[in-house]
């Protein structure tokens, strides 16, 4: 076992502990192949300009992550990386100049690693070709392709000559959705949309076969279908067992919040809860049911955590509609419930009936003050400063979808002006990523000294895909908060 594998841990017990390692996927050529007629089928709101998304937006994200998580890979090299003549080799997994960080881990690199093994390559090629309806000859051709090139093909959907052989998987940049680390377990997703089937398959092969995760192989949890699922009528969302990582939040070592949304069904939340209880991963699961609308998509589009006692959220989804009690999660959320309301029920292992919360604020206050022992009054920063129409407009462009890189230091889009003002009024320092990187490089500021800061990231193209930095991260290790 290499030193890289010896040092690696899966250990996530909160949303805000100092981030130590995460999985990401930088925008690949497949995003540049999304066409208007298929954009919504592939779960994109619009087509994007790939080079702008890479150079002017996402690359800043990678550089910022490197300064916080793996500074030895970037400190003293920023000007060289930013050179006008740069071929972006630092960001490309198949380039000799690639950063190859074991803290900011690129999914494409892990995929190429496992494809070196003949047996895995043949099985994965067969699996991909089965779900993509490839011909037998194409399958044989793919088996004979080099691991690095094959990883690119699986992700972009195109051969080296730019010939498309199947659809791209542009949503892989939203690495949060393919799985979620909970303590030292990994819960894999069960996607609601066919467009995400291939990325789920690739994730499954990576977590079960990559040497990095060998010690955790028995801790990988897969959500099963309910018994006799093949006899269920219809294709209605509520009838499927689905779950995506954007609907799962690890808010404390013993407590996970799961959203029921456009992408995660009540059945999926219930099966995940049973898995977590059966494996003694957590003691409490709170299920938050939000309206099944494209506006919201996942719970991390309506609230994320900033500090132990500070949350950012969409104020208009605060109130809930019911105070009944029932011990079964599926029954609780499906019997005569309004579909346009937010409902919250907390289930505890060994407790017969759920605890009901009347609002999101009540739930988040309980997490901050009881689970995380904040010792302070819980504060809320509202999307668009809680003013219509800015609250809805800025939530659409991910004002609530923030990544905490350490407690109180969060990444968000620069376009959400009213939300930025709300942060400023709560005492947060606001800084643009371009200015911050130069301060890190010049030694004017050290990442570990930062407190209460909203880092503004460029967003003209990234925001078209409807996902923020919480979506674009799969934390694998965070320092404990408690």
N, C-alpha and C positions, 0 to 999 in steps of 0.2 A: 504493500500500500504506500502511495506517495505521501509526501508531507502535505500536499494540497488536500488529500482526502482525510488525513489524520486531523487536520485543523478544522475541517468543516463540521458544522452542526446545524440541525434543524431545531430551532428553539424560539418560538414566537408566543409571548404571553400577554401582549397588549398591542394597541394601535399606535402607541406613542413612544415606546422605549427607543433608545439610541439604535438606529438601524445599522447592522453590521454586515449583512449580505442579502442580496435579492436576485431574483430572476427577471430579466427584461428581454425584449426583442426589438431591435432597432428596425425602423421602417425598411422593408425590402422592396425589390422591384415589382412584386405583386400588387402593391398599393398603387403603382403607376399604371396598372392594367385594369383597374376598376372602371367599368363603362356605365354611363347614365342609366341604361335600361336594366342593369343588374345591380346597381348600387344598393338599393334597399333589400333585395334578396340576399346580398352579401353583408347586410347590416350596417351599411354606411349611409349617411344622410346625403353625401355629395361626393363628387370626384375631387381628388386633391392634386396639387402640384408637388410631385415627389421630391424634387431637388430642394425646393423651398422648405418643405417639411423636414428634410434631413439637415441641411446645412444651417438654416436660419432658426430652427426650433429644436428638434429632438437632440441634435448633437450637443446643445447646451445642457440638456438634461443629463446626458452621459458624463459630460465633463464635471458637472456639479456633483453627481454621485461619486465620481472618482476622488474628488477633493475631500469629501466626507468619509468615504469608506476605504479607499485604497490610494492615498495621496502619493505614495512612492511611484505610482505608475504615470503621474501627470505633472507633479510639481517640477518646475524648471523646463517643462516642454510645451507650455501653453502656446507660446508664439509660433513654435514650429508646427503644432497641430493646427493652428488657425491660419497658417500661411495660405495666401491666395492660390499658390501653386499646389497646395496639398491635394492628394487624390483621395482623401478621407480614409486612408489605410488604417488609421488608429481605430476607426469605428467598424471596420469590415472583418468579420470572422475568418474569411478566406484569404486575408492579406497578411504578408509577413510582418507588417507594422502594427497589427492588431494588438490592442491592450492586453487581451487574454487574462483579465482580472479574475481571481477566484472569490471576489467580493461582489463585483458588479458582473453577474454571470449571464452570458448570452445564450439563449435557448438554442440557436442554430449551432453553436459550438458543441453543446451537449449532444445534439442529434447527430452531428458528424462523428463524434466520438463513438457512439454505440453502433453506427453503421459500419465501422471497421470490422466488426465480428460478422463472419459469413452467415451464420445461422440467424442472427437477429436481422441482418440486411434482407435475407430471403423472406423471412416471416413478415417483416414490416412492409416490404414491397408488395407482397401478396395481399396483405390487409388493406393497404392504400388502394391498390388496383381493384380490389373487390368493391369498396365503397364508391370508387370513381368510375366503375364500369370500363376499365381499360381492356385492351385486347391482350391476348396471350403473348404476342410478339413484343408489344411494348413492355409488358411485365418482364420478359427475359432481358430486354435492352436495359431496363432500369436496374436489374440485379447486377449487370456488368458495369454500371456506372461507378465512378470513384465516390467514396463516402462524402467528401466535402461538396462535390457537385450534386450528389443525390440529395443531400440535406437542403441545398438551395432549391432544387426542383420540387421537393415535397412541400416547401413553404411558399414558393412563388407561383408554382403551377406551370413553369416554363422551362424548356430545355436551354442549354447554353447558347443556342442560336436564336433565342427569343421566341421560339415556337411554343405556343401555349398548348399543353396537353390535358390540363384540367384547370378548374377555377382556382384563383389565388385564395389564400386565407388571410385577408388583410387585418382581421381582428386579432391576430396573434400579437400585435403590439400591445394589446390589453392583456398582459400576462396574468393579471390577478384572476381572470375568469376561468383559467384552466385548472386551478387548484388553490388550496389555501392551507398554509402551515398553521397548526393549532397545537401549542406546546411542542412536543417532538413527534407529532403525527402529521401526515399529509392527507387531506381530504380532496380527492379528485372530483371534478365536476361532472355533470350529466347535462349537456347543453339542450336548450329548448329548440334551437334552430339547426337545420341540416347544414347550414353554411359553416358551423363550428365543429362538425363531426371529425374532420381530419386533424384539426389541432388537438382535439381531445385524445385521439388515437396516438398521436406523436407524444403527447405528454405522458400517457400511460406507459409507453415503451421506455421513455427516458427515466421515469421514476422507479420502474421495476428493474431496469437493466444498466443504468449508468453507475460506474464505480463510486461516484460521489455519494450516491444514496444507498450503498450496500448495507450499511449499518441500520438503515431505516426501512428496509424492504418490508418487514413485518408490520410496520406502522403506516403503510399506505392503505387508505380506506377508499373503497369504491362503493358507490351508492347502487344497490340492486333495484331492479324493477319489483313492483309488488307481485305477489303470487297470482298466477293466471292473468298477467297483464295483457297477454295476447288475445284474450277474450273480450277486452273492453271495447265498447262501441265508440265509433267516432274518433276524431283527431283533435277534440277541443283541448286547449291548454291545460285546463283544470284536471283533465283525465290523464295527463302524462306525469311521469316522475322525472322532474327536471330540477337542476340546481346549478347556478353559476357563482363563481367566487366573489363577484361584486356584491352579492347578497349575503356574504358571510363576514362577520367582524369578530375578531378575538379581542374582547374588551378587558378581560382579566384572565388570570390563569385558570379559573374555574367557570368562566362564563363566556358563552358565544351567543351573538345575536345573528339570527337568520331572517332574511327578508323573503316574503312572498310577493312576487312582482310579475311584470310581463315575462320574465325569463326563468323565475323559480316558482314551481308549483307548490301547493300545500302538501301534496304527496312527497315531493322531493325534500321539503323542509322536515317533514315528519320522519322520513327514512334516514336523513342525516342525523337528526336528533337521536333516533334509536341507536345508530352506529356509535355516536359519541358517548352515549350513556353505557352501552354494552361494553365498550372498550375502556371505560373509566377515564376518558380524555378530559371531560369537564363535568361539573355538577349541575350547572344551570344552562338552559337554552331559552332565550327569549325570541319569540316569533313575531315579527312586525309585518303585518299585511298592508301593503300600499296599493293604490289604484293601479289596475293593469293598463297603463298608458305609456306610450312611447316617450312622453315627456320625462318620465321618471326612470324607467328601465330597471335599475337596481337601487337598493337602499343607499349605496354609497354615492348616488347622484343627488340624494336629498339630505344626507348628513354625514359628516366625518369628524373625527376627534382632533383637536389642536393641542390641548394640554389636559392634565388630569381633570381640571375643573372648567375647561373651555371647549365648546363645540361650535361648528358652523353648520347651519341648517336652513332649510326652506320653511319659513314660518307658516305658509298657507296649508301645510299638511300636518299641523300640530294636533288638532282635536280628533278624538276617536268617537265611536258610535255606540258601544255596548259595554255593559258591566256584568253580563251573565257569566256563569262558571260551568265548565265541563272538563272532564279529565282527558279527553281524547283530542289531539291537535287537529286531525282531519275533520272530525265532527264539529269542533269549535269554530273552525274557519269556513265551513261550507254550508251549514244549516241557516238559511234565511238571513244571510248577512249582506248588507249593501256593498256593491262592488266599487263604489266611488269614495269609500271612507278608509281611513287608516285605523287599524285595530292592533292591539298589542296584548300578548299573553305570554307569561313567563312560566316555563315548566322546570321543575326541579326533580332530580332523580330521587325516587322514593316518596315524593309528595303526590297525593291523589288528585288535587285540583290545581289549576294554574292561578298565578297571581295576575291581576289585571291592572294595567296602567291606563290612565285617562288621557294621557297626551305623550308625545315624544319627549317633551321637556321633562315630564315626570320620570320617564324611564332613564333618560340620560343623567338627570340629577341623582337618581338612585345608583347608577353605575359609578359616577364620580365620587359621591359622598360615602357610599357603603362598600362597593367592590374595590375601589381604588383609594379609599381613605384620604381624599384630597384635603380634608380639614378646612376647606374654603367654600364660599358660596359658588354655586355653579353658574357660569356665564354663557350666554349664547350670542353668537355673531350671525346675523341673518342675511341670507342671500338678498342682494339688491338693497341692503339696509332696510329690508321688510317693507318696501314701498312698491305698490303696483304702478306700472307694469315691469319695473326693473327687477323685481324679485323673480318673476317667471322668465324674463329674458336672460338674466345672468345664470339662473339655474340651468337653463338649456345649454349654456356654454360653460358648464361645470364649475360654477362658483362654490359649490358644496363638495366637490370631489377633490379634496386636497390630500397630499401625502405628507405625513409627519416624518421628517428625516431624523429628528430628535425632538424631545418634548418642547413644544412651543415654536419650533422652526418648521414651517410648512411651505410647500410648493403649490402655486396656483397660477392661473392664466392672467396675463396683463390686461386683458380686454374687459374684465368685470369691474368697472370703475366704482360703482356704488358699493359693492362688497368690499373693495379695497378701502373705501372711506370708512366703512363699518369697522374694519380691522384697526384702522388708524385711531378711531375714536375709542377703541378698547385698549389703547396703549401699545399697539404693535408697531415695530419699525418696519417700514416698507422699503425694499431694495430690489433693483433690477438685476437679473442674473449676470448680465454683461459687466456691470460695475462690480459685483461681488466676486466674480472669477478673477478679475484683475487685482482685487484686494488680497485674495488668497495667494495669488502668484507672487505678488510683491511683498508678502509677509506683513501687510498692514492689519490683517485679521486672520484668526485661526478658527476653523469650523467649530471646534469643540468649545469655543468661548461664546458662541452665538446664543441669544435668548430672545424669545418673543418677537419673531421675525416672520413676515410673509415675503417669500422670494417670488418675484414676478417673472414668469416665463413667457416668451413669445408664443403666439397661439393662432395666427391667422389660418393656417392649414390644419394643425392638429385638432382644433376645435370642430372642424367640419366632420370629424369621425365620431363625435359625441362620446368623448371619454377624456378624463383628466388624469393627473399623475397618480392618483390612488388606483385607477384602472390600469395604468401602465407600469405597475410594480407588483411583484409577488415576493414579499418579504420572507426570507428563510431564517434569519436570525436577528433578534432584537435583544438589547439588554433588558433585564427585569426592571419594572417600575416599582414594584412593591419590595 
